[in-house]
Amino acid sequence: MTIKEGAKTLNARHFQADHGSARESEIRPKSKKMLRIKELTARVGLSRSSIYSKLDPGSAAFDPTFPKQIKLGSRAVAWLEDEVEAWLDQLASHRS
């Protein structure tokens, strides 16, 4: 397969995925978008310190269901958007 043929195949897959092909959506992996701390605080409505308290087992605010961070480098972390969305959905399903 040439690069040009590969690009056509890739474009066709994107077109099908964007336009609702059932077969493509069944085999297409979930999005792997990463959220950095600023995006995470905006998405979940918690402060930076509250987020880290939810991750700290020694904290009274510890939440074992809160998504775990992924280390990107020596001083950078991020969270998977899909996991954050699933956590928010879980919270919404438990409200009375």
N, C-alpha and C positions, 0 to 999 in steps of 0.2 A: 504494500500500500504506500502510495506517495504521500508527501505532506499535504498536497492539494486535496487528494481523496480523503485523507483523514480530517481535514478542515471541513469538507462537505458533510461527512458523517457527523462530526461534532455539531455543526450548525443544524443539521436535521434533528439531532437529539434535543438540542435546546428548543427548537421550534415545537417539536412534539411535546416536550415537557411543559412549555409555556402555554400550549394550546390544548392541554387536557388529554393527551393520549393515555388511556388506562394502562396499557402495557408498560410504557416508560415510567409512569409514576409508581408502579409496583416494584420495579427493579432499581429505581433511582435511589441512591443513598440520601439520608437526611442531610440538611444543610449543616455545615461545620463553621458557621459564623462565630467568631469569638467576640466577646464583649469585654472591653477594658473597664476599669473601675468607674470612670465617669459615666459610661453608657449603662453600666449595671445599676448605679445609684439612681439614675433617671428612670430606668425600667422598673425597678422594684419599689422605689419610693422610700428607700432607707439611706441613712448616712453611711459614709465609709466606715466609721467606727462601729456602727450597728452591724454591718455586714461581717466585719472581722470578729465581732463578738459571737455571731451566729456560727462561725467556723471554729471557735475556740472551745474545746471540751471543758475547760476550767471555768467558763463563763456561765452565769445564771441565764443568759440569753441563748446558750448553745442550742442549735437546731440541727439534729443529725440528718434531716431531710434537705437542708439547704445545699444547693449545688457546690461541689468542690471546685476549687480553683485549679488551673493548669499553669504550671511554670513555663514561661516562654523564654526566659533568660535569667541572668543572675539577679536582676531587679525588676522583672516584669512578669505579671500574671494576668490571666484572663479566664473567663467563664464561657462555657458553651451556651449559645443562645437557646438551643433546643431544651437543654436541662433547666435553664432559668424559666423558660415558658412553661415547662411541665410543672415546676415548683409553684409557679403562680396559679396554674390551673388547679393544682391540688389544694391550695389555700382557698380558692374560690369555691371549690366543691364542698368544703367543710363548714362554710358559713351557715348560720341558722336563719 
